[in-house]
Amino acid sequence: MSKVRLATVWLDGCSGCHMSFLDMDERLIDLLERVELVHSPLIDLKSFPDAVDVTLVEGAVSSTEDLEKMRKIRQHTRILVSLGDCAVTANVPSMRNNFGVETVLERAYQENATVHPQVPHVDIPALLPHARPVHEVVPVDVFVPGCPPAADTIAFVLEELLAGRMPDLSGQSRFGA
């Protein structure tokens, strides 16, 4: 029997969801007996592969690079999971939405800079007008709220998906916890 091809992706977020994924501790060893981790910020693969069974996405879609990445990921993923409040609602990254991109960049790179105040324009992806949850740019199959979701919740979601079931998170997880 072939292993399930699993990917994880980190967009605009704090990496807390990936830390919770790692907090699955010894369950990760059991998981790796059943899945092949084909893409993740935890390993050194640069491009997203074809034919991924399950992708866990952490973070909001905030830049042109995030948007392009999500479109490609959706095309190559059978089951897409929005992992955490930033992916589900845009949460903290969306706090910039009321101010406009130029105002945010000026505040961060000019007003608050003490050395070489300037907005970078080279080798960085352009910010979108608004940070958006993943489901606003591509269809999502499973929503896992939490900031971050607990390791037990992530393990439950993965166990259900590996068993061929869509996880019912009623009573398992909630926003902000």
Secondary structure, DSSP 8 states (H G I E B T S, - for coil): ---EEEEEEE-BS-SHHHHHHHTTTTHHHHHHTTEEEEE-TTTT--S--SSEEEEEEESBEEEHHHHHHHHHHHHTEEEEEEESHHHHH-TGGGGGTTT-HHHHHHIIIIIT-SSS-----SSS--EEEEEE-GGGTS--SEEE--SS--HHHHHHHHHHHHTT-----TTT--TT-
